[in-house]
C-alpha cells in the first residue's frame, strides 16, 4: 500500500503548470532520494503511466487520458456537469468544483477556474476535502447515511460539534443548498448544491470566491449555482 501511495504522489506532481519532470528536479520537489524517484518513474514508465521525452524528462502518458475517458463514460452525468461548471465559473469569475463521496471522504473530481486570482491550491482535483468545513461536504453528508465526520477546526467559523453539524445538515436538506462562510479557508466562501441523477445525489456542485466578492452577491451567486445544477441535464 505504501508503494501505491508513493506512486500516486509521483503522478500528482505532474500538472498543467509542471507537465514534465527530470529525476533530479522531482526528487528535490518531493524531498526524496534521487534513486527512489528514479525507481518510481521507471516503474510507472514500464506500466505505461509516464513516458520519457527529450533531455531525460518524463511526462504523463496518453494512457491516463484513456483511463479518464473510460471513467467519464461510466459516469453519464459527469460530462454535462463538467461543461455546466466551466460556464458557471466563467460567468461568476469563481473557482468551481464538483465533489463526490468515496466512503466517508469528500473528493474533488473536477474544478473550473473562472477567476485568475483564485487560490486554486485550495480546491485541487483528486484530493480529500474536510467534510465539516466545506459546502461540498455538507451537501454530500446531508444526503448520505454517514456518521458525523471528524470535527477538525480550520478557522473560527468551522463546525466542531455534533449538534451544530446535525442542525447544519437539516438546513441543507431543507434549503437544497449549503454555504461555507470562511469555514475552511479564511478569506474564502463557498456555495454548493446537490447534483441529482436517477433519483440520487451523485455529487456536490458549487463555487468558491473571496469573502468580500461572495458576500456582496451571495443570493445572486447561489441562484446561479442552483440554475446551473438544474439545467446541466441530470434527471432528478
N, C-alpha and C positions, 0 to 999 in steps of 0.2 A: 504493500500500500504506500509506503514512503517513496518507493521508486516512481509510482504513478503520480504522486503528488509533486515530486520534483520535475517530472517530465511536463506536467501541466504548467508549472512555474516557468519553465523554459519557453513553452509555446505562448504563454500570455505576455512574455516580454516583447513579442513582435506586435507591432501596431501600425496604423497609418502614418504616425509620426516617426516611427522607427521600424521600417519594413524589413531591414536586414541587419544582421549582426555578424561580427567576427568573434572568434573564440575569446580573444584577449578582452575585447570590449564588453562582451556579455558576462564574462567572469567578474570583471570589475563592477558591473551593474548589479549583479546578484550577490556579490561577496563570496563567491565560491572559488575553489581551486580551478585553475585552467584545465587540469586533467579531467576533473569531474564534468565541467561544461562540455569539453570535447567528447567525452564518453556519451553524454546525453544527446548531443547534436548528432553524433554518428548513429546512435540507435534510432533516433527519430528520422534520420535520413533513410536508413535501411527499411524502416516501417512505412516510408512514403509520406511522412508528415511535413518534412522540410526538404529543401533541395539546395544543392551547392551552386553558387554563382561565382563570377569572377572575383579575383582578389581574396580567395579563401573565405568569402562571406556565405551566409545562409539566409534563405528566405522561406516563408511558408509555402507548402506545396499546393497545387491546384486540387489535390485530392481532398483537402479540407473543404474547399468550396463545394465539392460533390457531396460530402457529408452534410454540409449545411443545406444544400438543395434537397437532400433526402429528408432531413428533419423538417424543413418547411413544408414539403409535400405531405408529410404525416400530420401536420397541423393546418388544416384548411383555413382557419381563421387568421393565421399569422401574417400572410402576405397582405391582405386588405387592411389589417390593423396597423401593420408597419407603414403602409402608404398613408393612412389616415394620420398617424403620429407625425410623420415628416411634414405634412401640410399644416397640422396644428402647431408644431414647434416653430415653423417659419412664420405663421400668422401671428403668433403671440410672442415671438422673439424669446423663446424659453428653451429650457432643456427638457425634452420629452423622454418618457420612459415607459416601457412595458415590462412588467414583472410577473413571475409565476411562483407557485409553491413547488418545492421539491421536498416532500415530507414537511417538516416544520420550518424549513428555510425559505426565505424570500430571496429569489434570484432575479436579477435584472437581465433580460434576454435581448433587449433592444433599446437603443437610445437614439434620439434625434436632436442635433444641436442647432437650434434656430437662433441662438444668441452667441455671437463670437466671444463675448466677455464672460460667459458662464463658466463656472468651475466644473468642467466635465469630469474631473477626477472623483467627484462625489457620487456620480451615477455612471459607473462603467458596466459593460456587459459581462455576463458570466461571473458576477461577484455576489456575495451574500450581503443583504441589507438588514439592518436591525428592525425587526417587526414592530417593536413597541415605540419606535421613534420616527417612523415613516408613514406617509399617506398610503403608499402601496401595501405596506404591512397591515395596516388597519383594514383596508378593503379585503385583502385576501383572508385574513383571520376572521373577519366578520361573517364570511360565507363558507367557512370550513369548520368541521368538527375537531378543533385542535385545542389542547390545553394552553394555558397562558404561556407566553414566551418568557425568556429571561428579561428582567427589567433593568438592564444596564442604563445608567444615566449618561447622557451625552451633553445636554445643556440644562439650564434651569427649568426649561419647559417640558422635558422628557417625562413621559408617563412611567411611573415607577411602582405603582401599587395595583394589586388585582382588582380592587373595587373601581378605581379610576379606569382601568383597562376595560372592564366589563361594561361600564357606562359608555365609554367611547365606542365600543363595538355596537352597542344597541343604537346609538345615534347614527352610526354609519349605515346600519340596516334600515333605519327609518328614513334617513335623508337620501340614501343611494349614492353617497359620496363621502370622501374623507379629506380633511385638511391636516397639515402638519406645519404649525407655525413655529419655526426655529426650534424644532424638537430634536432634530438630528445634527444639523449644522447651523451654528449661529450666523445670522445674516441671510438665511435662505428659507423659503417656504415652499410648500408643495400642495397640489390638489390632485386627487385621484378618484376614479370611478371604476366599477367592475365592468369587465368585458364578458358579455353573456354569449354562449354558443350552445345550441341544442338544450336549453334549459339549465345550463350550469355556468358558474363563473369560472372562466378559464384563465383569466389574467387580470391584473390591475393596470390601468391606462391613465397616464397623467403627465403633469408638467411641474417643473421647479423653476423658481425665479428668485432674484434677490428680494429681500423683505420689502423694501420701500416700493419697488415696482409691483410686487404682488398685492400688497395691502391697498394700494391706490386703485386697483381694478379687480379686487377679489371676486365679487359677484359675476362680473363680466367674464373673467377668466374661467371660473368654474362652469359657467354656462357654455362656453366654447368647448371645454373638455367633454361635457355631457353630450353636446350635439355631435361632436366628432365620434364619440364612442357609439352613439345610436346609429350613425349613418355609415359606419365602416363596412356594414354588410353582414354582421353577425346576427343570426336569428336568436331571439331570446326564448 
